[in-house]
Structure formats: structure tokens, C-alpha cells
Amino acid sequence: MFTKLAMALMGRTDEASCAEVARDLQAYLDGHVRGDHAHRIEKHLERCRRCGLETRTYQEIKSALSRHDEPVDLAALARLTAFGQSLLDDEDRPQGIHR
């Protein structure tokens, strides 16, 4: 079993990064992410307000789509798309530099 320091040095922690959550959030919400990776996403969502807000947005969109007779909130969809792109952009930014 790896220590937390060894895991951190290998780029693995007990919590997913914002970029990992952005990449895998939809699969996670659909129940397709299991085990350690699901646990890492859950830990991140408990701590990160920004990702938690986007999770709720995804859930609202999913709920609206399941009702079929109600239109999708286009503003929420635009915010969600912009958020996902910002996380992908942040992944390319050096550590410690945030918008």
C-alpha cells in the first residue's frame, strides 16, 4: 500500500482534481464510475464548491431532460459548457495559477 506522500508524488491523492471531475462527472452521475475513482470524485465534490455547483447543474439538466415536456435551461447548459472548458484550460496551466 502506498503512503499519501508517495501517492501525491505519483500525482495520485485520495481526492480527484477539478480536471478529473470535469472529465468524468457525467459518467459518475450516470453510475458508470465505481471503486476508488468514484470515492476520489466524491471526496472532491465534498470540498470543492465550484465542482459541487456544476454537479447540481448537471443534475438539473438531467432531470429536465427526463421530463421530456419541459425545455432544457439553455443558460444552465451554457454555464456548464463554459465551466467544463475552463477546467480543461486550467489543466494546461502551471500548478498554483488560477483564474
MOPAC internal coordinates of N, CA, C and O (Angstrom, degrees):
PM7 1SCF
backbone

  N    0.0000 0     0.00 0     0.00 0    0    0    0
  C    1.4483 1     0.00 0     0.00 0    1    0    0
  C    1.5354 1   108.20 1     0.00 0    2    1    0
  O    1.2310 1   120.54 1   -45.31 1    3    2    1
  N    1.3251 1   116.58 1   134.69 1    3    2    1
  C    1.4612 1   121.40 1  -179.26 1    5    3    2
  C    1.5204 1   110.70 1   -81.22 1    6    5    3
  O    1.2310 1   120.82 1   -32.71 1    7    6    5
  N    1.3200 1   116.03 1   147.29 1    7    6    5
  C    1.4636 1   120.63 1   173.76 1    9    7    6
  C    1.5220 1   108.60 1   -77.39 1   10    9    7
  O    1.2310 1   120.32 1   -15.11 1   11   10    9
  N    1.3263 1   117.00 1   164.89 1   11   10    9
  C    1.4636 1   120.56 1   178.87 1   13   11   10
  C    1.5224 1   111.04 1   -61.04 1   14   13   11
  O    1.2310 1   120.27 1   141.32 1   15   14   13
  N    1.3490 1   117.09 1   -38.68 1   15   14   13
  C    1.4556 1   120.60 1   179.22 1   17   15   14
  C    1.5314 1   110.55 1   -63.36 1   18   17   15
  O    1.2310 1   120.30 1   134.32 1   19   18   17
  N    1.3295 1   117.02 1   -45.68 1   19   18   17
  C    1.4637 1   120.46 1   178.89 1   21   19   18
  C    1.5210 1   110.55 1   -62.02 1   22   21   19
  O    1.2310 1   120.50 1   138.52 1   23   22   21
  N    1.3182 1   116.65 1   -41.48 1   23   22   21
  C    1.4691 1   120.34 1   178.93 1   25   23   22
  C    1.5254 1   109.99 1   -63.46 1   26   25   23
  O    1.2310 1   120.11 1   137.70 1   27   26   25
  N    1.3321 1   117.39 1   -42.30 1   27   26   25
  C    1.4655 1   120.88 1   179.90 1   29   27   26
  C    1.5196 1   110.41 1   -64.76 1   30   29   27
  O    1.2310 1   120.35 1   138.68 1   31   30   29
  N    1.3343 1   116.93 1   -41.32 1   31   30   29
  C    1.4666 1   120.37 1   179.37 1   33   31   30
  C    1.5198 1   111.38 1   -64.90 1   34   33   31
  O    1.2310 1   120.55 1   150.92 1   35   34   33
  N    1.3109 1   116.56 1   -29.08 1   35   34   33
  C    1.4695 1   121.29 1   177.66 1   37   35   34
  C    1.5306 1   110.99 1   -86.17 1   38   37   35
  O    1.2310 1   120.39 1  -178.19 1   39   38   37
  N    1.3285 1   116.87 1     1.81 1   39   38   37
  C    1.4567 1   120.55 1  -179.42 1   41   39   38
  C    1.5153 1   113.02 1    83.28 1   42   41   39
  O    1.2310 1   119.54 1  -167.52 1   43   42   41
  N    1.3228 1   118.47 1    12.48 1   43   42   41
  C    1.4562 1   122.36 1   179.95 1   45   43   42
  C    1.5217 1   108.52 1  -116.04 1   46   45   43
  O    1.2310 1   120.67 1   -47.54 1   47   46   45
  N    1.2887 1   116.33 1   132.46 1   47   46   45
  C    1.4608 1   120.87 1   175.60 1   49   47   46
  C    1.5138 1   107.26 1  -130.90 1   50   49   47
  O    1.2310 1   120.44 1     1.85 1   51   50   49
  N    1.3190 1   116.76 1  -178.15 1   51   50   49
  C    1.4600 1   119.47 1   178.19 1   53   51   50
  C    1.5180 1   111.37 1   -82.35 1   54   53   51
  O    1.2310 1   120.70 1  -174.91 1   55   54   53
  N    1.3438 1   116.26 1     5.09 1   55   54   53
  C    1.4550 1   121.30 1  -178.57 1   57   55   54
  C    1.5238 1   109.47 1  -135.55 1   58   57   55
  O    1.2310 1   120.37 1   -42.74 1   59   58   57
  N    1.3190 1   116.89 1   137.26 1   59   58   57
  C    1.4597 1   121.67 1   177.43 1   61   59   58
  C    1.5286 1   109.92 1   -71.38 1   62   61   59
  O    1.2310 1   120.88 1   -22.49 1   63   62   61
  N    1.3210 1   115.92 1   157.51 1   63   62   61
  C    1.4638 1   121.33 1   175.32 1   65   63   62
  C    1.5281 1   109.26 1   -85.84 1   66   65   63
  O    1.2310 1   120.51 1   -12.70 1   67   66   65
  N    1.3301 1   116.63 1   167.30 1   67   66   65
  C    1.4643 1   120.46 1   175.82 1   69   67   66
  C    1.5349 1   110.20 1   -58.02 1   70   69   67
  O    1.2310 1   120.18 1   139.73 1   71   70   69
  N    1.3207 1   117.27 1   -40.27 1   71   70   69
  C    1.4671 1   120.81 1  -179.15 1   73   71   70
  C    1.5268 1   110.93 1   -64.37 1   74   73   71
  O    1.2310 1   120.09 1   138.79 1   75   74   73
  N    1.3339 1   117.43 1   -41.21 1   75   74   73
  C    1.4653 1   120.34 1   177.46 1   77   75   74
  C    1.5251 1   110.88 1   -63.95 1   78   77   75
  O    1.2310 1   120.90 1   137.64 1   79   78   77
  N    1.3281 1   115.88 1   -42.36 1   79   78   77
  C    1.4642 1   119.35 1   179.38 1   81   79   78
  C    1.5230 1   110.13 1   -63.45 1   82   81   79
  O    1.2310 1   119.99 1   135.81 1   83   82   81
  N    1.3315 1   117.62 1   -44.19 1   83   82   81
  C    1.4687 1   120.68 1   179.13 1   85   83   82
  C    1.5219 1   110.70 1   -59.37 1   86   85   83
  O    1.2310 1   120.60 1   138.70 1   87   86   85
  N    1.3247 1   116.47 1   -41.30 1   87   86   85
  C    1.4545 1   121.04 1  -178.09 1   89   87   86
  C    1.5337 1   111.97 1   -68.74 1   90   89   87
  O    1.2310 1   120.11 1   141.78 1   91   90   89
  N    1.3488 1   117.39 1   -38.22 1   91   90   89
  C    1.4639 1   120.57 1  -169.87 1   93   91   90
  C    1.5209 1   115.14 1  -112.30 1   94   93   91
  O    1.2310 1   119.73 1  -176.30 1   95   94   93
  N    1.3311 1   118.11 1     3.70 1   95   94   93
  C    1.4614 1   120.39 1  -173.21 1   97   95   94
  C    1.5244 1   112.86 1   -60.71 1   98   97   95
  O    1.2310 1   119.89 1   134.12 1   99   98   97
  N    1.3087 1   117.82 1   -45.88 1   99   98   97
  C    1.4642 1   119.39 1  -177.71 1  101   99   98
  C    1.5250 1   110.83 1   -62.48 1  102  101   99
  O    1.2310 1   120.13 1   136.65 1  103  102  101
  N    1.3175 1   117.36 1   -43.35 1  103  102  101
  C    1.4691 1   120.52 1   177.96 1  105  103  102
  C    1.5314 1   110.28 1   -63.68 1  106  105  103
  O    1.2310 1   120.59 1   140.87 1  107  106  105
  N    1.3345 1   116.47 1   -39.13 1  107  106  105
  C    1.4638 1   120.71 1   177.89 1  109  107  106
  C    1.5293 1   110.61 1   -61.36 1  110  109  107
  O    1.2310 1   120.48 1   132.14 1  111  110  109
  N    1.3314 1   116.69 1   -47.86 1  111  110  109
  C    1.4674 1   120.52 1  -178.76 1  113  111  110
  C    1.5234 1   112.27 1   -66.29 1  114  113  111
  O    1.2310 1   120.55 1   153.05 1  115  114  113
  N    1.3273 1   116.55 1   -26.95 1  115  114  113
  C    1.4590 1   121.01 1   177.46 1  117  115  114
  C    1.5266 1   112.47 1   -83.79 1  118  117  115
  O    1.2310 1   120.24 1   179.03 1  119  118  117
  N    1.3406 1   117.15 1    -0.97 1  119  118  117
  C    1.4615 1   121.10 1   177.88 1  121  119  118
  C    1.5236 1   114.29 1    82.74 1  122  121  119
  O    1.2310 1   120.17 1  -162.74 1  123  122  121
  N    1.3333 1   117.29 1    17.26 1  123  122  121
  C    1.4575 1   120.67 1  -178.35 1  125  123  122
  C    1.5208 1   113.63 1   -95.78 1  126  125  123
  O    1.2310 1   119.66 1   179.13 1  127  126  125
  N    1.3285 1   118.26 1    -0.87 1  127  126  125
  C    1.4627 1   122.22 1   177.76 1  129  127  126
  C    1.5213 1   106.91 1  -112.59 1  130  129  127
  O    1.2310 1   120.97 1   -53.96 1  131  130  129
  N    1.3107 1   115.74 1   126.04 1  131  130  129
  C    1.4617 1   120.07 1  -175.73 1  133  131  130
  C    1.5312 1   110.61 1  -131.76 1  134  133  131
  O    1.2310 1   121.19 1    -5.48 1  135  134  133
  N    1.2912 1   115.33 1   174.52 1  135  134  133
  C    1.4540 1   121.84 1   172.73 1  137  135  134
  C    1.5100 1   114.28 1    67.43 1  138  137  135
  O    1.2310 1   121.47 1    35.44 1  139  138  137
  N    1.3375 1   114.79 1  -144.56 1  139  138  137
  C    1.4625 1   121.20 1  -175.92 1  141  139  138
  C    1.5221 1   112.61 1   -58.91 1  142  141  139
  O    1.2310 1   120.41 1   140.24 1  143  142  141
  N    1.3293 1   116.82 1   -39.76 1  143  142  141
  C    1.4634 1   118.63 1  -177.96 1  145  143  142
  C    1.5294 1   110.77 1   -66.01 1  146  145  143
  O    1.2310 1   119.90 1   139.11 1  147  146  145
  N    1.3154 1   117.80 1   -40.89 1  147  146  145
  C    1.4734 1   121.04 1   176.65 1  149  147  146
  C    1.5266 1   109.80 1   -61.70 1  150  149  147
  O    1.2310 1   120.53 1   138.72 1  151  150  149
  N    1.3255 1   116.60 1   -41.28 1  151  150  149
  C    1.4676 1   120.37 1   178.96 1  153  151  150
  C    1.5293 1   110.65 1   -63.59 1  154  153  151
  O    1.2310 1   119.71 1   139.69 1  155  154  153
  N    1.3235 1   118.15 1   -40.31 1  155  154  153
  C    1.4620 1   121.94 1   179.19 1  157  155  154
  C    1.5304 1   110.48 1   -64.48 1  158  157  155
  O    1.2310 1   120.21 1   140.71 1  159  158  157
  N    1.3458 1   117.21 1   -39.29 1  159  158  157
  C    1.4700 1   121.00 1   177.43 1  161  159  158
  C    1.5285 1   109.66 1   -65.25 1  162  161  159
  O    1.2310 1   120.41 1   134.68 1  163  162  161
  N    1.3296 1   116.82 1   -45.32 1  163  162  161
  C    1.4672 1   120.80 1   179.34 1  165  163  162
  C    1.5277 1   111.26 1   -57.87 1  166  165  163
  O    1.2310 1   120.42 1   135.10 1  167  166  165
  N    1.3390 1   116.80 1   -44.90 1  167  166  165
  C    1.4664 1   120.75 1   178.78 1  169  167  166
  C    1.5283 1   110.74 1   -59.83 1  170  169  167
  O    1.2310 1   120.61 1   137.47 1  171  170  169
  N    1.3187 1   116.43 1   -42.53 1  171  170  169
  C    1.4642 1   120.31 1  -179.95 1  173  171  170
  C    1.5273 1   110.65 1   -64.84 1  174  173  171
  O    1.2310 1   120.32 1   135.72 1  175  174  173
  N    1.3181 1   116.99 1   -44.28 1  175  174  173
  C    1.4663 1   120.52 1  -178.22 1  177  175  174
  C    1.5269 1   111.87 1   -64.78 1  178  177  175
  O    1.2310 1   120.03 1   151.53 1  179  178  177
  N    1.3305 1   117.54 1   -28.47 1  179  178  177
  C    1.4634 1   120.77 1   176.27 1  181  179  178
  C    1.5246 1   111.51 1   -67.30 1  182  181  179
  O    1.2310 1   120.44 1   149.33 1  183  182  181
  N    1.3402 1   116.77 1   -30.67 1  183  182  181
  C    1.4527 1   121.78 1  -173.51 1  185  183  182
  C    1.5205 1   113.83 1   -99.30 1  186  185  183
  O    1.2310 1   119.84 1   144.34 1  187  186  185
  N    1.3196 1   117.90 1   -35.66 1  187  186  185
  C    1.4619 1   121.38 1  -169.79 1  189  187  186
  C    1.5322 1   111.23 1   -94.77 1  190  189  187
  O    1.2310 1   121.11 1   -69.45 1  191  190  189
  N    1.3107 1   115.48 1   110.55 1  191  190  189
  C    1.4685 1   120.70 1  -178.65 1  193  191  190
  C    1.5178 1   110.91 1   -62.07 1  194  193  191
  O    1.2310 1   119.88 1   136.67 1  195  194  193
  N    1.3337 1   117.83 1   -43.33 1  195  194  193
  C    1.4575 1   122.26 1  -176.91 1  197  195  194
  C    1.5357 1   111.39 1   -61.58 1  198  197  195
  O    1.2310 1   120.57 1   132.79 1  199  198  197
  N    1.3112 1   116.51 1   -47.21 1  199  198  197
  C    1.4669 1   119.26 1   179.47 1  201  199  198
  C    1.5329 1   111.00 1   -69.44 1  202  201  199
  O    1.2310 1   120.64 1   145.98 1  203  202  201
  N    1.3419 1   116.38 1   -34.02 1  203  202  201
  C    1.4572 1   119.81 1   176.76 1  205  203  202
  C    1.5218 1   111.89 1   -63.20 1  206  205  203
  O    1.2310 1   120.52 1   139.60 1  207  206  205
  N    1.3326 1   116.62 1   -40.40 1  207  206  205
  C    1.4666 1   120.56 1   177.89 1  209  207  206
  C    1.5256 1   110.74 1   -64.89 1  210  209  207
  O    1.2310 1   120.66 1   139.35 1  211  210  209
  N    1.3099 1   116.34 1   -40.65 1  211  210  209
  C    1.4633 1   119.11 1   179.26 1  213  211  210
  C    1.5229 1   111.35 1   -69.80 1  214  213  211
  O    1.2310 1   120.22 1   148.37 1  215  214  213
  N    1.3163 1   117.18 1   -31.63 1  215  214  213
  C    1.4632 1   120.58 1   175.29 1  217  215  214
  C    1.5202 1   109.50 1   -61.38 1  218  217  215
  O    1.2310 1   120.96 1   134.59 1  219  218  217
  N    1.3331 1   115.78 1   -45.41 1  219  218  217
  C    1.4681 1   119.06 1   178.30 1  221  219  218
  C    1.5286 1   111.16 1   -63.45 1  222  221  219
  O    1.2310 1   120.08 1   144.04 1  223  222  221
  N    1.3232 1   117.46 1   -35.96 1  223  222  221
  C    1.4645 1   121.00 1   177.35 1  225  223  222
  C    1.5240 1   110.25 1   -64.03 1  226  225  223
  O    1.2310 1   120.37 1   133.55 1  227  226  225
  N    1.3279 1   116.90 1   -46.45 1  227  226  225
  C    1.4650 1   120.62 1   176.16 1  229  227  226
  C    1.5259 1   110.46 1   -56.66 1  230  229  227
  O    1.2310 1   120.74 1   134.86 1  231  230  229
  N    1.3287 1   116.18 1   -45.14 1  231  230  229
  C    1.4603 1   120.09 1  -178.82 1  233  231  230
  C    1.5243 1   111.41 1   -63.25 1  234  233  231
  O    1.2310 1   120.23 1   140.95 1  235  234  233
  N    1.3342 1   117.16 1   -39.05 1  235  234  233
  C    1.4679 1   120.54 1   178.01 1  237  235  234
  C    1.5263 1   110.89 1   -65.70 1  238  237  235
  O    1.2310 1   120.32 1   138.26 1  239  238  237
  N    1.3238 1   116.99 1   -41.74 1  239  238  237
  C    1.4673 1   120.80 1   178.22 1  241  239  238
  C    1.5221 1   109.68 1   -63.10 1  242  241  239
  O    1.2310 1   120.63 1   134.12 1  243  242  241
  N    1.3201 1   116.41 1   -45.88 1  243  242  241
  C    1.4654 1   120.94 1   179.89 1  245  243  242
  C    1.5309 1   110.39 1   -60.45 1  246  245  243
  O    1.2310 1   120.73 1   138.01 1  247  246  245
  N    1.3205 1   116.22 1   -41.99 1  247  246  245
  C    1.4608 1   120.75 1   178.66 1  249  247  246
  C    1.5282 1   111.31 1   -64.23 1  250  249  247
  O    1.2310 1   120.49 1   136.91 1  251  250  249
  N    1.3313 1   116.67 1   -43.09 1  251  250  249
  C    1.4675 1   120.70 1   178.96 1  253  251  250
  C    1.5289 1   110.90 1   -63.33 1  254  253  251
  O    1.2310 1   120.58 1   138.79 1  255  254  253
  N    1.3188 1   116.49 1   -41.21 1  255  254  253
  C    1.4628 1   119.67 1   179.32 1  257  255  254
  C    1.5179 1   111.90 1   -65.36 1  258  257  255
  O    1.2310 1   120.40 1   146.39 1  259  258  257
  N    1.3281 1   116.83 1   -33.61 1  259  258  257
  C    1.4637 1   119.87 1  -178.61 1  261  259  258
  C    1.5273 1   111.96 1   -71.75 1  262  261  259
  O    1.2310 1   120.22 1   160.67 1  263  262  261
  N    1.3349 1   117.18 1   -19.33 1  263  262  261
  C    1.4665 1   120.20 1   179.75 1  265  263  262
  C    1.5274 1   112.11 1   -83.62 1  266  265  263
  O    1.2310 1   119.14 1   167.99 1  267  266  265
  N    1.2944 1   119.24 1   -12.01 1  267  266  265
  C    1.4676 1   126.76 1   176.41 1  269  267  266
  C    1.5282 1   115.49 1    55.17 1  270  269  267
  O    1.2310 1   119.27 1   142.39 1  271  270  269
  N    1.3091 1   119.01 1   -37.61 1  271  270  269
  C    1.4583 1   120.07 1  -176.42 1  273  271  270
  C    1.5273 1   112.72 1   -89.96 1  274  273  271
  O    1.2310 1   120.13 1   175.00 1  275  274  273
  N    1.3225 1   117.35 1    -5.00 1  275  274  273
  C    1.4547 1   120.41 1   178.63 1  277  275  274
  C    1.5251 1   109.12 1  -111.43 1  278  277  275
  O    1.2310 1   120.39 1   -43.60 1  279  278  277
  N    1.3387 1   116.85 1   136.40 1  279  278  277
  C    1.4752 1   119.40 1  -179.64 1  281  279  278
  C    1.5291 1   111.97 1   -70.79 1  282  281  279
  O    1.2310 1   121.22 1   -26.01 1  283  282  281
  N    1.3162 1   115.26 1   153.99 1  283  282  281
  C    1.4623 1   121.32 1   175.87 1  285  283  282
  C    1.5262 1   108.65 1   -72.26 1  286  285  283
  O    1.2310 1   120.35 1   -40.47 1  287  286  285
  N    1.3074 1   116.95 1   139.53 1  287  286  285
  C    1.4615 1   122.65 1   176.63 1  289  287  286
  C    1.5272 1   107.88 1   -70.50 1  290  289  287
  O    1.2310 1   120.78 1   -77.18 1  291  290  289
  N    1.3344 1   116.12 1   102.82 1  291  290  289
  C    1.4600 1   120.60 1  -175.80 1  293  291  290
  C    1.5259 1   112.79 1   -64.44 1  294  293  291
  O    1.2310 1   120.17 1   148.57 1  295  294  293
  N    1.3242 1   117.29 1   -31.43 1  295  294  293
  C    1.4600 1   120.24 1   177.34 1  297  295  294
  C    1.5295 1   109.98 1   -65.92 1  298  297  295
  O    1.2310 1   120.49 1   138.40 1  299  298  297
  N    1.3290 1   116.67 1   -41.60 1  299  298  297
  C    1.4669 1   120.14 1   178.38 1  301  299  298
  C    1.5209 1   110.50 1   -65.71 1  302  301  299
  O    1.2310 1   120.23 1   139.86 1  303  302  301
  N    1.3181 1   117.17 1   -40.14 1  303  302  301
  C    1.4553 1   121.13 1   178.11 1  305  303  302
  C    1.5259 1   110.88 1   -63.42 1  306  305  303
  O    1.2310 1   120.06 1   139.30 1  307  306  305
  N    1.3261 1   117.48 1   -40.70 1  307  306  305
  C    1.4696 1   121.32 1   178.08 1  309  307  306
  C    1.5280 1   110.55 1   -65.15 1  310  309  307
  O    1.2310 1   120.07 1   138.28 1  311  310  309
  N    1.3475 1   117.47 1   -41.72 1  311  310  309
  C    1.4694 1   121.06 1   178.07 1  313  311  310
  C    1.5256 1   110.59 1   -62.91 1  314  313  311
  O    1.2310 1   120.84 1   137.83 1  315  314  313
  N    1.3148 1   115.99 1   -42.17 1  315  314  313
  C    1.4548 1   121.42 1  -179.64 1  317  315  314
  C    1.5268 1   111.16 1   -63.83 1  318  317  315
  O    1.2310 1   120.47 1   136.59 1  319  318  317
  N    1.3050 1   116.71 1   -43.41 1  319  318  317
  C    1.4614 1   121.34 1   178.59 1  321  319  318
  C    1.5264 1   110.47 1   -63.75 1  322  321  319
  O    1.2310 1   120.25 1   135.48 1  323  322  321
  N    1.3229 1   117.13 1   -44.52 1  323  322  321
  C    1.4662 1   121.19 1   179.58 1  325  323  322
  C    1.5294 1   110.86 1   -64.21 1  326  325  323
  O    1.2310 1   120.28 1   140.21 1  327  326  325
  N    1.3299 1   117.06 1   -39.79 1  327  326  325
  C    1.4527 1   120.68 1   178.47 1  329  327  326
  C    1.5273 1   111.07 1   -62.93 1  330  329  327
  O    1.2310 1   120.46 1   132.84 1  331  330  329
  N    1.3047 1   116.73 1   -47.16 1  331  330  329
  C    1.4660 1   120.39 1   178.85 1  333  331  330
  C    1.5149 1   111.20 1   -58.75 1  334  333  331
  O    1.2310 1   120.57 1   137.19 1  335  334  333
  N    1.3193 1   116.51 1   -42.81 1  335  334  333
  C    1.4649 1   119.78 1   179.07 1  337  335  334
  C    1.5177 1   111.00 1   -65.63 1  338  337  335
  O    1.2310 1   120.10 1   141.26 1  339  338  337
  N    1.3520 1   117.42 1   -38.74 1  339  338  337
  C    1.4652 1   119.43 1   179.64 1  341  339  338
  C    1.5231 1   110.94 1   -64.38 1  342  341  339
  O    1.2310 1   120.08 1   144.84 1  343  342  341
  N    1.3299 1   117.45 1   -35.16 1  343  342  341
  C    1.4660 1   119.70 1   177.50 1  345  343  342
  C    1.5186 1   110.93 1   -67.80 1  346  345  343
  O    1.2310 1   120.50 1   140.19 1  347  346  345
  N    1.3069 1   116.65 1   -39.81 1  347  346  345
  C    1.4640 1   119.52 1   177.63 1  349  347  346
  C    1.5207 1   110.26 1   -65.38 1  350  349  347
  O    1.2310 1   120.38 1   141.12 1  351  350  349
  N    1.3412 1   116.88 1   -38.88 1  351  350  349
  C    1.4674 1   120.76 1   177.25 1  353  351  350
  C    1.5290 1   110.35 1   -65.20 1  354  353  351
  O    1.2310 1   120.36 1   139.34 1  355  354  353
  N    1.3445 1   116.92 1   -40.66 1  355  354  353
  C    1.4606 1   121.54 1   179.80 1  357  355  354
  C    1.5216 1   111.59 1   -64.01 1  358  357  355
  O    1.2310 1   120.18 1   149.50 1  359  358  357
  N    1.3337 1   117.26 1   -30.50 1  359  358  357
  C    1.4653 1   121.15 1  -179.80 1  361  359  358
  C    1.5213 1   110.61 1   -62.70 1  362  361  359
  O    1.2310 1   119.83 1   149.23 1  363  362  361
  N    1.3359 1   117.93 1   -30.77 1  363  362  361
  C    1.4562 1   122.43 1  -179.83 1  365  363  362
  C    1.5235 1   112.36 1   -83.60 1  366  365  363
  O    1.2310 1   119.93 1   167.68 1  367  366  365
  N    1.3349 1   117.75 1   -12.32 1  367  366  365
  C    1.4614 1   123.34 1  -177.37 1  369  367  366
  C    1.5275 1   108.87 1   -82.60 1  370  369  367
  O    1.2310 1   119.71 1   -36.89 1  371  370  369
  N    1.3438 1   118.16 1   143.11 1  371  370  369
  C    1.4704 1   120.47 1   177.45 1  373  371  370
  C    1.5249 1   111.51 1   -57.31 1  374  373  371
  O    1.2310 1   120.42 1   -29.80 1  375  374  373
  N    1.3278 1   116.81 1   150.20 1  375  374  373
  C    1.4666 1   122.92 1   179.27 1  377  375  374
  C    1.5134 1   111.04 1   -53.30 1  378  377  375
  O    1.2310 1   120.29 1   -39.79 1  379  378  377
  N    1.3202 1   117.06 1   140.21 1  379  378  377
  C    1.4555 1   121.91 1   175.05 1  381  379  378
  C    1.5128 1   114.76 1    87.34 1  382  381  379
  O    1.2310 1   119.78 1   175.08 1  383  382  381
  N    1.3467 1   118.03 1    -4.92 1  383  382  381
  C    1.4684 1   120.32 1   179.53 1  385  383  382
  C    1.5188 1   107.20 1  -107.96 1  386  385  383
  O    1.2310 1   120.91 1   -61.34 1  387  386  385
  N    1.3099 1   115.87 1   118.66 1  387  386  385
  C    1.4627 1   121.57 1  -178.95 1  389  387  386
  C    1.5095 1   109.03 1  -125.77 1  390  389  387
  O    1.2310 1   121.35 1   -20.94 1  391  390  389
  N    1.3016 1   115.02 1   159.06 1  391  390  389
  C    1.4694 1   120.63 1   176.99 1  393  391  390
  C    1.4845 1   110.98 1   -74.06 1  394  393  391
  O    1.2310 1   120.10 1   180.00 1  395  394  393

